[in-house]
Amino acid sequence: MTDTPLHCKILAVPVQEGAGRLGCEMGPAAFRAAGLAGAITELGHSVQDLGTVMPAQPRDLHHPNPALKALPEVVAWIEALTDAAYEASAEGFPIFVGGDHSLAAGTIPGLARRAEEQGRPFFVLWLDAHPDFHTLESTTSGHLHGTPVAYFTGIKSFEGVFTPLQTLVDPKNVCMMGIRSVDAAERAALRDTDITIHDMRAIDDYGIAPLLNAFLKRVQDANGLLHVSFDVDFLDPSIAPGVGTPVQGGPTMREAHLLMEMLHECGRVTSLDLVELNPFLDERGRTATLMVDLVGSLMGRSILDRSKGPYQ
């Protein structure tokens, strides 16, 4: 982002078929109630609410893995979201408010297609406790919110079932942060990719700032566009309880704000996913309010004016 006011486009995506618990479909309403649009406009940006994305018509789809759940429904969401993300990214800063993380299997391919047409490298910062790197064969839970990264980076498995990809995301352009829950099949598959993975051990050892700065420098050097896909379970559940897949030991509130402030300062973020907020599991809107505060940091809110440098 830059100091130039942005034209933000909010798209509500009440998908919950990819998750293992009901409630994510209420996420967009919770973000609205927590004042997402107002938090953005008070920082000088404009907001256009594009309403609710609706899924395409489900098709009759089958796969040999009997564990897969809601396959036709999730694919219908992916098809609709790929088109919606492509259209919304023509002008402005799209914010996709979910809904479970299966939505990234639609938003990211649509955004990648737009970046390719613009002749710009496309990067993804994946903020999540989980890598979501299962294939249709490897998932044992069958919940398709665990498959987006494998899909949009071109791992073989999805042919003939998920929407054919017009543009792949180069694994070298993907950085995961906050990872702390990885299934055995994902661990084995990730060894063979070029994805940058900073688990919580790496964050403990080095801190968020040096790790993120190294990735942002790559984006800057490539003159790239950066999409941020933010899962609520990236955060420690002690500060963000409103999520269906909590994993202890995540980033603190201050670490999360630092990350978002750094993303603002880099000037490269062009789109955002906000996913897996489950208001049914929240405590008086606590998680929704924190997420809105973090979006404020991404959009330029700071404690002091840092235009003269951070320590002057």
C-alpha positions in Angstrom: 0.0 0.0 0.0 0.9 3.6 -0.3 -0.2 6.9 1.2 -2.4 7.4 -1.8 -6.1 6.7 -0.9 -7.3 3.3 -2.0 -10.6 2.3 -3.5 -11.4 -0.8 -1.5 -14.0 -3.3 -2.7 -15.6 -5.6 -0.1 -17.0 -8.9 -1.4 -18.8 -11.1 1.1 -18.2 -14.8 0.6 -20.4 -16.9 3.0 -18.9 -20.2 2.1 -18.8 -22.8 4.9 -18.8 -26.0 2.9 -15.1 -26.3 2.9 -14.8 -26.4 6.7 -15.5 -29.0 9.3 -17.8 -26.8 11.5 -20.8 -24.7 10.7 -20.7 -20.9 11.4 -18.2 -19.5 8.9 -21.1 -18.3 6.7 -21.8 -15.7 9.4 -18.3 -14.3 9.1 -19.1 -11.5 6.6 -22.0 -10.2 8.8 -19.6 -10.2 11.8 -17.0 -8.2 10.0 -19.6 -5.7 8.9 -21.0 -5.5 12.5 -17.5 -4.9 13.8 -17.1 -1.9 11.6 -14.8 -3.1 8.8 -15.9 -0.4 6.3 -15.8 2.4 8.8 -12.3 1.4 9.9 -11.1 1.7 6.3 -12.9 5.0 5.5 -11.6 6.7 8.6 -8.1 6.2 7.3 -9.0 8.2 4.1 -9.8 5.3 1.8 -13.0 4.8 0.0 -15.1 1.6 0.3 -17.5 0.0 -2.1 -19.5 -2.9 -0.8 -20.1 -5.2 -3.8 -22.5 -7.4 -1.8 -22.4 -11.1 -1.6 -20.8 -13.5 -4.0 -23.1 -16.4 -4.9 -21.8 -19.8 -6.0 -22.2 -21.2 -9.4 -24.6 -24.0 -10.1 -23.1 -27.2 -8.6 -22.2 -29.9 -11.1 -22.3 -33.7 -10.5 -18.7 -34.4 -9.4 -17.1 -37.6 -8.1 -13.7 -38.6 -6.8 -12.3 -41.9 -5.6 -11.5 -40.5 -2.2 -14.7 -41.2 -0.1 -13.6 -38.8 2.6 -14.2 -35.7 0.4 -17.1 -33.6 1.7 -19.3 -31.1 -0.3 -17.1 -31.5 -3.4 -19.7 -30.1 -5.9 -20.6 -27.2 -3.6 -17.0 -26.1 -3.0 -16.1 -26.4 -6.7 -19.2 -24.2 -7.4 -17.8 -21.6 -5.0 -14.4 -21.8 -6.6 -15.8 -21.2 -10.1 -17.8 -18.1 -9.0 -15.0 -16.7 -6.9 -12.4 -17.0 -9.7 -14.5 -14.8 -11.9 -15.4 -12.4 -9.1 -11.8 -11.9 -8.1 -10.7 -11.3 -11.6 -13.4 -8.7 -12.2 -12.9 -7.0 -8.9 -9.2 -6.7 -9.3 -9.5 -4.6 -12.5 -9.5 -1.4 -10.5 -9.2 -1.0 -6.8 -8.3 -3.1 -3.8 -10.5 -6.1 -3.4 -11.1 -7.5 0.1 -12.7 -11.0 0.2 -14.5 -11.5 3.5 -15.3 -15.2 4.3 -16.2 -17.8 4.9 -13.7 -20.6 5.1 -10.3 -20.8 3.5 -11.5 -22.8 0.5 -12.4 -19.4 -0.9 -8.7 -18.9 -1.6 -8.9 -21.6 -4.3 -11.1 -19.1 -6.2 -9.8 -15.7 -5.3 -6.1 -16.4 -5.8 -6.4 -17.9 -9.3 -8.6 -15.0 -10.4 -6.1 -12.5 -9.0 -3.2 -14.3 -10.6 -4.8 -14.2 -14.0 -5.2 -10.4 -13.7 -1.6 -10.0 -12.6 -0.4 -12.0 -15.6 -2.4 -9.9 -18.0 -0.8 -6.8 -16.4 2.6 -8.3 -16.9 3.3 -8.3 -13.1 4.7 -11.1 -11.0 2.2 -12.3 -8.4 3.0 -13.2 -4.8 1.0 -14.7 -2.0 1.6 -14.2 1.8 -0.3 -17.1 3.5 -1.0 -16.3 7.1 -2.3 -19.5 8.7 -1.6 -22.1 11.3 -2.0 -24.7 8.6 -0.3 -24.9 5.1 -3.5 -26.1 3.4 -1.4 -28.3 1.1 -3.5 -31.4 0.9 -4.5 -32.9 -2.4 -7.8 -34.5 -3.2 -6.1 -37.9 -2.6 -4.2 -37.0 0.6 -6.8 -35.4 2.7 -8.3 -37.8 5.3 -10.7 -35.3 6.9 -12.2 -34.5 3.5 -12.5 -30.8 4.3 -11.6 -28.9 1.2 -10.4 -25.8 3.0 -7.2 -27.8 3.5 -6.4 -27.9 -0.3 -6.2 -24.4 -1.8 -2.4 -23.9 -1.8 -1.8 -27.3 -3.5 -4.4 -26.4 -6.1 -3.3 -22.9 -7.0 0.4 -23.8 -7.2 -0.3 -26.6 -9.7 0.1 -29.8 -7.7 -1.3 -32.7 -9.7 -4.6 -34.0 -8.2 -7.3 -31.6 -9.1 -7.6 -32.3 -12.9 -11.1 -33.0 -14.0 -12.6 -31.9 -10.7 -11.6 -28.4 -9.7 -11.8 -25.6 -12.3 -8.8 -25.7 -14.7 -6.3 -23.0 -13.9 -5.6 -20.4 -16.5 -2.6 -19.1 -14.4 -0.6 -21.0 -11.9 1.0 -19.3 -8.9 4.8 -19.9 -8.8 5.6 -21.7 -5.5 8.7 -19.6 -5.3 6.3 -16.6 -4.9 4.4 -18.0 -1.9 5.5 -17.4 1.7 3.7 -19.0 4.6 4.0 -17.6 8.1 2.6 -18.9 11.5 2.6 -22.5 10.5 2.3 -24.9 13.4 -0.1 -27.7 12.4 1.1 -29.8 9.5 -0.2 -33.3 8.6 2.2 -36.0 7.6 1.1 -36.0 3.9 1.5 -32.2 3.8 4.9 -32.3 5.4 6.1 -34.8 2.8 4.7 -32.9 -0.1 6.1 -29.5 1.1 9.6 -30.9 1.0 9.4 -31.0 -2.8 8.2 -27.4 -3.3 9.9 -24.0 -3.4 7.4 -22.4 -1.0 9.0 -20.4 1.7 7.7 -21.6 5.1 8.2 -19.8 8.4 6.7 -21.9 11.1 6.4 -20.7 14.7 9.8 -22.1 15.5 11.4 -19.8 12.9 9.4 -16.8 14.3 10.5 -17.7 17.8 14.2 -17.9 16.6 14.3 -14.8 14.4 11.2 -12.7 14.9 8.6 -11.8 12.4 10.3 -8.6 11.1 13.4 -10.1 9.6 11.6 -13.1 8.0 8.9 -10.9 6.5 11.3 -8.3 5.3 13.3 -10.9 3.3 10.1 -11.9 1.5 8.9 -8.3 1.0 12.3 -7.5 -0.6 11.8 -10.2 -3.1 8.4 -8.8 -4.0 9.9 -5.3 -4.2 12.8 -6.4 -6.4 10.4 -8.1 -8.8 8.0 -5.2 -8.9 5.4 -7.7 -7.9 1.8 -7.6 -6.7 1.1 -9.1 -3.3 -2.0 -10.8 -2.1 -2.4 -11.5 1.6 -4.6 -14.5 2.6 -5.3 -14.1 6.4 -6.8 -17.0 8.3 -8.0 -16.1 11.8 -6.3 -19.2 13.2 -2.9 -17.6 12.3 -3.4 -15.8 15.6 -3.1 -17.4 19.0 -6.6 -18.5 20.1 -6.0 -16.7 23.4 -6.6 -13.4 21.5 -8.7 -14.8 18.6 -11.1 -17.5 19.9 -13.7 -17.2 17.1 -12.3 -19.9 14.8 -13.2 -23.5 14.2 -9.6 -24.8 14.0 -7.7 -23.2 16.9 -4.0 -24.1 17.4 -2.2 -23.0 20.4 1.1 -21.1 20.2 0.4 -18.6 17.5 1.5 -15.0 17.0 0.6 -12.4 19.7 -1.5 -9.3 19.1 1.6 -7.1 18.9 3.3 -9.5 16.4 0.2 -9.4 14.2 0.0 -5.6 14.3 3.7 -5.4 13.5 3.2 -7.6 10.5 0.3 -5.6 9.2 2.1 -2.3 9.7 5.1 -3.7 7.7 2.8 -4.8 4.9 1.4 -1.3 4.7 4.8 0.3 4.6 6.0 -2.0 1.8 3.4 -0.6 -0.5 2.9 -3.8 -2.4 -0.3 -5.3 -1.1 -3.1 -5.2 -3.7 -5.7 -7.6 -2.3 -6.8 -9.4 0.9 -8.6 -12.5 2.1 -10.1 -12.5 5.6 -11.2 -16.0 6.4 -12.4 -18.6 9.0 -14.0 -16.2 11.4 -16.7 -18.2 13.1 -18.9 -15.8 15.1 -20.7 -18.7 16.8 -17.4 -19.5 18.6 -16.4 -15.9 19.3 -16.6 -14.1 22.6 -18.8 -10.9 22.3 -17.3 -10.1 18.9 -13.7 -10.1 20.3 -12.1 -11.8 17.3 -14.0 -9.8 14.7 -13.0 -6.6 16.4 -9.3 -7.6 16.5 -9.4 -8.6 12.8 -10.9 -5.2 11.9 -8.1 -3.5 14.0 -5.5 -5.5 12.1 -7.0 -4.4 8.8 -6.7 -0.8 10.1 -3.0 -1.4 10.6 -2.7 -2.8 7.1 -4.5 0.3 5.8 -2.2 2.8 7.5 -3.2 3.2 11.1 -0.1 3.7 13.3 0.6 4.9 16.8 2.8 7.8 15.8 3.7 9.5 12.5 6.6 7.5 11.1 7.1 9.7 8.0 10.4 11.1 9.4 11.7 7.6 10.3 10.7 5.2 13.1 12.9 6.5 15.9 13.3 10.2 15.4 
